[in-house]
Amino acid sequence: MQHAHAARLAALPLLFLITACGQNQQAAPAAPPPPTVTVGQPVKRNIVDYDEYVGRFVAVDSVEVRARVSGYLDRIHFTDGQMVKQGDLLFTIDRRPFQTTLEQAKANLAQARANLAFAESDLARGAQLVREKTITEQTFDQRTQAKKVAEASVAAQEAAVKQASLDLEFTELRAPVDGRIGDRRVSPGNLVAGGTGGTPTLLATIVSINPIRFEFTFDEASYLRYERLSGTGKDVTGREGSVVVSLKLIDEQDFGHRGRMDFVDNVIDRSSGTIRGRAVFSNPDGMLTPGMFARIRVPGSPAYDALLLPDTAIGTDQTRKFVYVVDADNTVKQKFVTLGQLEGELRVIKTGIEAGERVIVNGLMRARAGIKVTPQEEGAKPAASGPQAKG
């Protein structure tokens, strides 16, 4: 009995050692599985690079309505700010003095014509008398001269009638162009100054609305790039109105307005080193107004094939941009890229990646260069999870 008890006491330390080793093996945590990330291949698309500039809308036609004759303003025939058509009556100046002048000019013309008729008949009689030697050649010459004076008087009075008619017509000021008229500058009853000399009274202004122009400036380097591309037959911002441009207003997100380039200036401004460009846009609803700011997008290159990725796939390393690429053995590699413009929700990648590469587009924060990952194709359904262990 004593020997058996001693044997059991000797075996206790070995039992404790085996039990402790088993507990340590059970407590050791299992290695975590590789993180799951979503990968996708770059999208290949034919695109054009665009340059963006800020500019202002200007009216195609802008007219200051001024009086051509002086007089008292009688009536106003429009509402401030309304749309007017070419030929619409806008202002009326008191017509009575001009009507009187016209009637007087017509009376003077009638008198001059009567004098001419008498001079013509007198000359006809003189021609018969000079052949009969009844009057002298000098008297006949005087009658001939009197006829010429009468003819000149008739011409002068006809011109006076035409001028009086014009002055009477100028008492009605009509819209010279279609557009929107501003507010009246003079109220009825005021004396307005007219004529071509001095400073005629400004009565109102009219600006055309449809179509409307957009003016902007771009730098000399861009101008050289555009001209060189145009010289190779790849028209970018030509002057022939064939280049389509787009525009967005200050409260819009997309470049939804379409227009065409119709003018590039012939001189680069010496003080700013920029040159003026102009595009024309349709404006049937009149929303675009002269003086309004907007941003225009101009094609800056010929069309070419490019690779695009979602913006969410692009990371930032201080001043450099990068993407994570998963290679054949599911190892993450970091590649630095050069970015281009945004095309919808995709970003143009100028350099750094190749077509067919698997780029991490979701789960960028769970990846880093050199680790293994579990890639899942973009758009694929997630793998079904196994049965949960019962507690």
C-alpha positions as CSV (number, residue, x, y, z in Angstrom):
1,M,0.0,0.0,0.0
2,Q,2.8,2.4,0.8
3,H,4.5,1.7,-2.5
4,A,1.3,2.3,-4.5
5,H,0.7,5.6,-2.7
6,A,4.2,6.7,-3.4
7,A,3.7,5.9,-7.1
8,R,0.6,8.0,-7.3
9,L,2.4,10.9,-5.7
10,A,5.2,10.7,-8.2
11,A,2.8,10.7,-11.1
12,L,1.0,13.9,-10.0
13,P,3.5,16.4,-11.4
14,L,3.5,14.7,-14.8
15,L,-0.3,14.9,-14.9
16,F,-0.3,18.6,-14.0
17,L,2.3,19.2,-16.8
18,I,0.2,17.4,-19.5
19,T,-3.0,19.2,-18.4
20,A,-1.2,22.7,-18.5
21,C,0.1,21.9,-22.0
22,G,-3.4,21.0,-23.2
23,Q,-4.8,24.2,-21.8
24,N,-2.1,26.4,-23.5
25,Q,-2.8,24.7,-26.8
26,Q,-6.5,25.4,-26.5
27,A,-5.9,29.1,-25.5
28,A,-3.7,30.0,-28.5
29,P,-5.8,32.2,-30.9
30,A,-6.2,31.1,-34.5
31,A,-4.7,33.3,-37.2
32,P,-7.3,35.8,-38.7
33,P,-8.4,35.1,-42.3
34,P,-7.2,37.5,-45.0
35,P,-9.5,40.6,-45.3
36,T,-12.1,40.5,-48.0
37,V,-12.0,43.4,-50.5
38,T,-13.9,44.2,-53.7
39,V,-11.8,44.3,-56.9
40,G,-12.7,45.5,-60.4
41,Q,-10.9,46.1,-63.6
42,P,-10.4,49.6,-65.1
43,V,-13.0,50.7,-67.6
44,K,-11.7,51.5,-71.1
45,R,-13.5,54.4,-72.7
46,N,-12.9,56.8,-75.6
47,I,-12.8,60.3,-74.0
48,V,-11.7,63.9,-74.7
49,D,-9.8,66.0,-72.2
50,Y,-11.6,69.2,-71.3
51,D,-10.4,72.6,-70.0
52,E,-12.6,74.7,-67.8
53,Y,-12.8,78.5,-67.7
54,V,-15.0,81.1,-65.9
55,G,-16.7,83.8,-68.0
56,R,-19.7,86.0,-68.4
57,F,-22.7,86.0,-70.7
58,V,-23.0,88.9,-73.2
59,A,-25.8,89.9,-75.5
60,V,-25.5,89.4,-79.2
61,D,-27.2,92.8,-79.7
62,S,-27.3,95.6,-77.2
63,V,-29.0,98.9,-78.2
64,E,-29.4,102.2,-76.4
65,V,-32.8,103.7,-77.4
66,R,-32.2,107.5,-77.9
67,A,-34.4,110.1,-79.4
68,R,-33.6,111.3,-83.0
69,V,-35.6,114.5,-82.7
70,S,-36.0,116.8,-79.8
71,G,-39.4,117.4,-78.2
72,Y,-41.6,116.6,-75.2
73,L,-42.1,112.9,-74.4
74,D,-45.8,112.2,-74.9
75,R,-46.4,108.5,-74.2
76,I,-44.6,105.2,-73.2
77,H,-45.9,102.0,-74.8
78,F,-44.2,99.2,-72.8
79,T,-43.8,97.8,-69.3
80,D,-40.4,97.9,-67.7
81,G,-38.5,94.7,-68.3
82,Q,-40.8,93.1,-70.8
83,M,-39.8,91.2,-74.0
84,V,-40.2,93.3,-77.2
85,K,-40.1,92.4,-80.8
86,Q,-38.4,94.4,-83.6
87,G,-40.7,97.2,-84.7
88,D,-42.7,97.4,-81.5
89,L,-43.7,101.0,-80.6
90,L,-41.8,102.1,-77.4
91,F,-42.0,105.9,-77.1
92,T,-44.0,108.7,-78.7
93,I,-42.7,112.3,-78.8
94,D,-45.3,115.1,-79.3
95,R,-46.0,115.0,-83.0
96,R,-47.8,118.3,-83.5
97,P,-44.8,120.6,-84.1
98,F,-43.4,118.1,-86.7
99,Q,-46.8,117.7,-88.4
100,T,-46.9,121.5,-88.8
101,T,-43.4,121.6,-90.2
102,L,-44.3,118.9,-92.7
103,E,-47.4,120.7,-93.9
104,Q,-45.4,123.9,-94.3
105,A,-42.8,122.0,-96.3
106,K,-45.5,120.6,-98.6
107,A,-46.9,124.0,-99.2
108,N,-43.5,125.4,-100.1
109,L,-43.1,122.4,-102.5
110,A,-46.4,123.2,-104.1
111,Q,-45.3,126.8,-104.6
112,A,-42.0,125.8,-106.1
113,R,-43.7,123.5,-108.5
114,A,-46.0,126.3,-109.6
115,N,-43.0,128.5,-110.2
116,L,-41.4,125.8,-112.2
117,A,-44.5,125.4,-114.4
118,F,-44.6,129.1,-115.1
119,A,-40.9,129.1,-115.9
120,E,-41.3,126.2,-118.3
121,S,-44.2,127.8,-120.2
122,D,-42.3,131.1,-120.2
123,L,-39.3,129.4,-121.7
124,A,-41.4,127.7,-124.3
125,R,-42.8,131.0,-125.5
126,G,-39.4,132.5,-125.5
127,A,-38.1,129.8,-127.8
128,Q,-40.7,130.8,-130.4
129,L,-40.1,134.5,-129.9
130,V,-36.3,134.2,-130.2
131,R,-36.8,132.4,-133.6
132,E,-39.0,135.3,-134.7
133,K,-36.4,137.7,-133.5
134,T,-39.0,139.2,-131.2
135,I,-36.8,138.9,-128.1
136,T,-33.1,139.0,-127.8
137,E,-30.9,136.0,-127.1
138,Q,-30.1,137.5,-123.7
139,T,-33.8,137.5,-122.6
140,F,-34.1,133.9,-123.8
141,D,-31.0,133.0,-121.7
142,Q,-32.6,134.7,-118.7
143,R,-35.8,132.6,-119.1
144,T,-33.7,129.5,-119.4
145,Q,-31.9,130.3,-116.2
146,A,-35.2,131.0,-114.4
147,K,-36.4,127.5,-115.3
148,K,-33.2,126.0,-113.9
149,V,-33.6,128.0,-110.7
150,A,-37.3,126.8,-110.4
151,E,-36.2,123.2,-110.9
152,A,-33.6,123.5,-108.1
153,S,-36.2,125.1,-105.8
154,V,-38.5,122.2,-106.4
155,A,-35.7,119.7,-105.6
156,A,-34.9,121.6,-102.4
157,Q,-38.5,121.7,-101.3
158,E,-38.9,118.0,-102.1
159,A,-35.9,117.3,-99.8
160,A,-37.4,119.5,-97.1
161,V,-40.7,117.5,-97.3
162,K,-38.7,114.2,-97.0
163,Q,-36.8,115.5,-94.0
164,A,-40.0,116.7,-92.3
165,S,-41.6,113.3,-93.0
166,L,-38.6,111.6,-91.4
167,D,-38.7,113.9,-88.4
168,L,-42.4,113.1,-88.0
169,E,-41.6,109.4,-88.3
170,F,-38.8,109.7,-85.7
171,T,-41.4,110.9,-83.1
172,E,-42.3,107.2,-82.8
173,L,-39.4,105.3,-81.4
174,R,-39.6,101.6,-82.2
175,A,-37.6,98.6,-81.0
176,P,-34.6,98.0,-83.4
177,V,-34.1,94.4,-82.3
178,D,-35.8,91.6,-80.5
179,G,-34.9,91.3,-76.8
180,R,-35.7,92.4,-73.3
181,I,-36.1,96.1,-72.6
182,G,-34.9,97.7,-69.4
183,D,-36.6,100.3,-67.3
184,R,-37.6,103.7,-68.7
185,R,-35.1,106.5,-68.1
186,V,-37.5,109.4,-68.8
187,S,-41.1,109.9,-67.7
188,P,-43.7,111.4,-70.1
189,G,-43.8,115.2,-70.1
190,N,-40.0,115.7,-70.0
191,L,-38.2,117.4,-72.8
192,V,-35.8,115.0,-74.5
193,A,-32.8,116.0,-76.7
194,G,-32.4,114.3,-80.0
195,G,-30.3,114.5,-83.2
196,T,-26.9,113.1,-84.1
197,G,-24.9,115.9,-82.5
198,G,-24.4,116.5,-78.8
199,T,-25.8,113.9,-76.3
200,P,-29.2,112.6,-77.2
201,T,-31.3,111.6,-74.3
202,L,-31.1,107.9,-73.3
203,L,-34.6,106.6,-73.0
204,A,-34.1,102.8,-72.4
205,T,-31.8,99.9,-73.3
206,I,-32.6,96.6,-75.1
207,V,-30.5,93.5,-75.0
208,S,-31.1,90.4,-77.2
209,I,-31.7,87.2,-75.3
210,N,-31.9,84.3,-77.8
211,P,-29.3,83.3,-78.8
212,I,-26.8,84.6,-76.2
213,R,-23.0,84.7,-76.2
214,F,-20.5,83.6,-73.5
215,E,-17.1,85.3,-73.3
216,F,-14.1,83.9,-71.5
217,T,-10.3,84.2,-71.6
218,F,-7.6,81.5,-71.6
219,D,-3.8,81.7,-71.3
220,E,-1.2,81.8,-74.0
221,A,-0.1,78.2,-73.4
222,S,-3.6,76.9,-73.9
223,Y,-3.9,79.0,-77.1
224,L,-0.8,77.5,-78.5
225,R,-1.9,74.0,-77.7
226,Y,-5.3,74.6,-79.4
227,E,-3.7,76.1,-82.5
228,R,-1.2,73.2,-82.9
229,L,-4.0,70.7,-82.6
230,S,-6.1,72.6,-85.1
231,G,-3.1,72.7,-87.5
232,T,-2.9,68.9,-87.5
233,G,-6.6,68.7,-88.6
234,K,-7.9,67.9,-85.1
235,D,-10.0,71.0,-84.5
236,V,-10.3,71.8,-80.8
237,T,-11.5,75.4,-80.5
238,G,-11.7,76.5,-84.1
239,R,-13.3,79.8,-85.3
240,E,-15.7,78.1,-87.7
241,G,-18.3,77.3,-85.0
242,S,-17.8,73.5,-85.4
243,V,-16.6,72.8,-81.8
244,V,-19.2,71.8,-79.3
245,V,-18.7,73.2,-75.8
246,S,-20.7,72.8,-72.6
247,L,-21.6,75.1,-69.7
248,K,-22.9,75.1,-66.2
249,L,-24.3,77.8,-64.0
250,I,-23.1,78.6,-60.5
251,D,-25.9,76.6,-58.9
252,E,-25.6,73.6,-61.2
253,Q,-23.6,70.4,-60.8
254,D,-23.4,69.2,-64.4
255,F,-22.4,70.9,-67.7
256,G,-25.9,70.6,-69.2
257,H,-26.0,73.5,-71.6
258,R,-24.6,72.9,-75.1
259,G,-23.2,75.5,-77.4
260,R,-20.6,76.1,-80.1
261,M,-17.4,78.2,-80.3
262,D,-17.9,81.0,-82.8
263,F,-14.9,83.4,-82.1
264,V,-11.4,83.6,-80.9
265,D,-9.7,87.0,-80.7
266,N,-6.8,88.0,-82.9
267,V,-4.7,89.6,-80.2
268,I,-3.3,88.3,-76.9
269,D,-3.7,90.9,-74.1
270,R,-0.2,92.2,-73.2
271,S,-1.1,93.0,-69.6
272,S,-2.7,89.6,-68.7
273,G,-1.2,87.2,-71.3
274,T,-4.7,85.9,-72.1
275,I,-6.8,85.8,-75.3
276,R,-10.6,86.1,-75.5
277,G,-12.8,83.3,-76.7
278,R,-16.5,83.3,-77.3
279,A,-19.2,80.7,-77.6
280,V,-22.9,81.0,-78.6
281,F,-25.8,79.2,-76.8
282,S,-29.5,78.8,-77.4
283,N,-31.6,80.5,-74.8
284,P,-35.3,80.0,-75.7
285,D,-36.6,80.4,-72.1
286,G,-34.5,83.5,-71.4
287,M,-33.0,82.1,-68.3
288,L,-29.4,83.0,-69.3
289,T,-29.0,86.7,-68.8
290,P,-26.2,89.1,-70.0
291,G,-23.7,89.7,-67.2
292,M,-24.3,86.3,-65.5
293,F,-21.2,84.2,-64.4
294,A,-20.8,80.6,-65.5
295,R,-18.2,77.9,-66.1
296,I,-17.5,76.6,-69.6
297,R,-15.9,73.4,-70.6
298,V,-13.8,73.4,-73.8
299,P,-12.4,70.3,-75.5
300,G,-8.6,70.4,-74.9
301,S,-7.5,67.3,-76.8
302,P,-8.5,65.0,-79.6
303,A,-10.4,61.8,-78.6
304,Y,-8.3,59.0,-77.2
305,D,-8.8,55.7,-75.3
306,A,-8.3,55.9,-71.5
307,L,-8.7,53.8,-68.4
308,L,-11.1,54.9,-65.7
309,L,-11.7,53.9,-62.1
310,P,-14.1,54.9,-59.4
311,D,-12.9,57.8,-57.2
312,T,-13.3,55.5,-54.2
313,A,-10.5,53.3,-55.4
314,I,-7.9,56.1,-55.3
315,G,-5.9,56.8,-52.2
316,T,-3.6,59.7,-51.2
317,D,-0.1,59.4,-50.0
318,Q,0.8,63.0,-49.1
319,T,1.1,64.6,-52.5
320,R,0.8,61.4,-54.6
321,K,-2.2,59.4,-55.6
322,F,-2.2,55.6,-55.6
323,V,-4.3,52.5,-56.1
324,Y,-4.0,49.0,-54.6
325,V,-3.7,46.2,-57.1
326,V,-4.2,42.5,-56.3
327,D,-1.8,40.2,-58.2
328,A,-2.2,36.5,-59.2
329,D,-1.5,35.1,-55.7
330,N,-3.8,37.7,-54.0
331,T,-1.1,39.9,-52.7
332,V,-1.7,43.6,-52.5
333,K,0.6,45.9,-54.5
334,Q,0.7,49.7,-54.3
335,K,0.8,51.6,-57.6
336,F,1.2,55.4,-57.9
337,V,-1.0,56.9,-60.6
338,T,-1.5,60.2,-62.5
339,L,-5.1,61.4,-62.5
340,G,-7.1,63.0,-65.2
341,Q,-10.6,64.6,-65.3
342,L,-13.8,63.2,-63.8
343,E,-16.1,61.5,-66.2
344,G,-19.4,61.0,-64.3
345,E,-18.5,58.9,-61.3
346,L,-15.3,57.6,-62.8
347,R,-11.8,59.2,-62.8
348,V,-9.5,59.1,-65.8
349,I,-6.2,57.4,-64.9
350,K,-3.4,58.9,-67.1
351,T,-0.6,56.6,-66.0
352,G,0.2,53.9,-63.5
353,I,-2.1,51.0,-64.3
354,E,-2.8,48.7,-67.2
355,A,-6.0,47.2,-68.6
356,G,-7.0,43.9,-67.0
357,E,-5.4,44.6,-63.6
358,R,-7.5,43.8,-60.5
359,V,-7.8,47.1,-58.6
360,I,-9.3,47.3,-55.1
361,V,-12.4,49.5,-55.4
362,N,-14.0,48.8,-52.0
363,G,-12.2,48.0,-48.8
364,L,-9.2,50.3,-49.3
365,M,-8.9,50.9,-45.6
366,R,-8.5,47.1,-44.9
367,A,-5.6,46.7,-47.4
368,R,-2.0,47.6,-47.4
369,A,0.9,46.7,-49.6
370,G,2.3,43.2,-49.1
371,I,-0.6,41.5,-47.3
372,K,-2.8,38.7,-48.6
373,V,-6.5,39.5,-49.2
374,T,-9.6,37.6,-50.3
375,P,-10.7,39.4,-53.5
376,Q,-14.3,39.5,-54.5
377,E,-15.2,40.6,-58.0
378,E,-17.2,43.8,-58.1
379,G,-20.9,43.1,-58.5
380,A,-20.6,39.4,-57.4
381,K,-22.8,38.1,-54.6
382,P,-21.0,37.6,-51.3
383,A,-20.1,34.0,-50.4
384,A,-22.5,32.2,-48.2
385,S,-21.4,32.0,-44.5
386,G,-21.1,28.5,-42.9
387,P,-23.3,27.3,-40.0
388,Q,-22.7,29.1,-36.8
389,A,-21.3,27.1,-33.9
390,K,-23.6,26.5,-31.1
391,G,-22.6,27.8,-27.7
